[in-house]
Amino acid sequence: MDSNQTNAAPAFSTAGVIWLKLAVVYLLIGITMGIAMGAKEDFTLKDVHAHVNLIGWVTLALAGLIYTVFPQAGQHRLAKIHFWLLNLALPVMMIALSFLMLGNRQVIPVLAVSEFVAAGGIIAFAINIFTNLKRA
């Protein structure tokens, strides 16, 4: 080993770490929901379970990895917009979808608004990626 090399761990993007930790929270929620549905043999909330795992776990984890690999995107104002829109909308969306799946149609406007807010976060992410990831 060269004497100029160090054993220091690589620095990770703070934004990426936050996204990854939140993703794991959604993974735990999704797994718990799956186990509970299986134990009860009641799959009424299977759509909520799928959305928690796909949007909560997968989407947040991928964003966290992207923001870690490309810290210039993770530090951009669009990343903050992405974070807040998606993370404020997702719990509301999952609760509203749960009520809808349980037969309460009065939550449809709340569900619709939360879906549009989440979509706004995803649009901010897309703009961030296309404007801040450039070839070297």
C-alpha positions in Angstrom: 0.0 0.0 0.0 1.3 3.4 -0.9 2.1 5.6 2.1 0.0 8.4 0.7 -3.2 6.4 0.7 -5.5 6.4 3.6 -8.1 4.0 5.0 -10.7 6.7 5.3 -14.2 5.6 4.5 -15.8 7.4 1.5 -18.0 10.4 2.3 -21.6 9.7 1.5 -24.2 12.3 0.6 -26.3 13.3 3.6 -29.3 13.5 1.2 -28.7 9.9 0.0 -28.4 8.5 3.5 -31.7 10.2 4.6 -33.5 8.7 1.6 -32.1 5.3 2.2 -33.1 5.3 5.9 -36.6 6.4 5.0 -36.7 3.6 2.3 -35.9 1.1 5.0 -38.8 2.4 7.2 -41.2 1.8 4.3 -39.7 -1.7 3.7 -40.4 -2.5 7.3 -44.0 -1.2 7.0 -44.5 -3.2 3.7 -43.1 -6.4 5.2 -45.2 -6.0 8.3 -48.3 -5.4 6.2 -47.6 -8.5 4.1 -47.2 -10.7 7.2 -50.3 -9.3 8.8 -52.4 -9.9 5.6 -51.1 -13.4 5.2 -51.8 -14.2 8.9 -55.3 -12.9 8.6 -55.8 -14.3 5.1 -57.3 -10.9 4.2 -55.7 -9.2 1.3 -58.1 -6.2 1.0 -55.1 -3.8 1.4 -52.9 -5.6 -1.1 -52.8 -2.4 -3.3 -51.6 -0.4 -0.3 -49.0 -3.0 0.4 -47.7 -2.9 -3.2 -47.6 0.9 -3.2 -45.7 1.0 0.1 -43.2 -1.4 -1.2 -42.8 0.1 -4.7 -43.0 3.9 -4.0 -41.9 3.8 -0.4 -39.1 1.2 -0.4 -38.0 1.0 -4.1 -38.4 4.5 -5.2 -36.9 6.1 -2.1 -34.0 3.6 -2.1 -33.2 4.3 -5.7 -33.4 8.0 -5.2 -31.1 7.6 -2.2 -28.6 5.7 -4.3 -28.7 8.1 -7.1 -28.3 11.1 -4.8 -25.3 9.3 -3.2 -23.6 8.5 -6.5 -24.4 12.0 -7.9 -24.2 14.3 -4.9 -24.5 17.4 -7.1 -28.1 16.3 -7.8 -28.7 15.4 -4.2 -27.7 18.8 -3.0 -29.7 20.7 -5.6 -32.9 22.6 -4.6 -34.9 20.2 -6.8 -33.8 17.3 -4.6 -35.3 19.1 -1.6 -38.5 19.7 -3.5 -38.6 16.1 -4.5 -38.0 15.0 -0.9 -40.7 17.2 0.7 -43.4 16.7 -1.9 -43.0 12.9 -2.0 -42.5 12.4 1.7 -45.5 14.6 2.7 -47.7 13.0 0.0 -46.9 9.3 0.4 -48.2 8.7 4.0 -51.4 10.6 3.1 -51.8 8.7 -0.1 -51.3 5.3 1.6 -53.8 6.2 4.4 -56.4 7.5 1.9 -55.9 4.4 -0.3 -56.4 2.2 2.7 -59.7 3.9 3.5 -60.8 3.6 -0.2 -59.9 -0.1 -0.3 -62.0 -0.5 2.9 -65.0 1.0 1.1 -64.8 4.7 2.1 -65.2 6.6 -1.2 -65.3 10.0 0.5 -61.4 9.9 0.6 -61.1 10.0 -3.2 -60.4 13.8 -3.3 -57.7 13.4 -0.7 -56.2 10.5 -2.5 -56.2 12.4 -5.8 -54.6 15.5 -4.3 -51.9 13.4 -2.6 -51.2 11.6 -5.9 -50.7 14.9 -7.7 -48.4 16.1 -4.9 -46.4 12.9 -5.1 -46.3 13.2 -8.9 -44.9 16.8 -8.5 -42.1 15.3 -6.4 -41.3 12.8 -9.1 -41.3 15.5 -11.8 -38.9 17.5 -9.7 -36.7 14.4 -9.5 -36.8 13.9 -13.3 -35.9 17.6 -13.9 -33.1 17.3 -11.4 -31.7 14.2 -13.0 -31.9 15.6 -16.6 -30.4 19.0 -15.7 -27.8 18.0 -13.1 -26.4 14.7 -14.4 -24.0 15.4 -17.2 -21.2 13.5 -18.9 -17.7 14.3 -17.6 
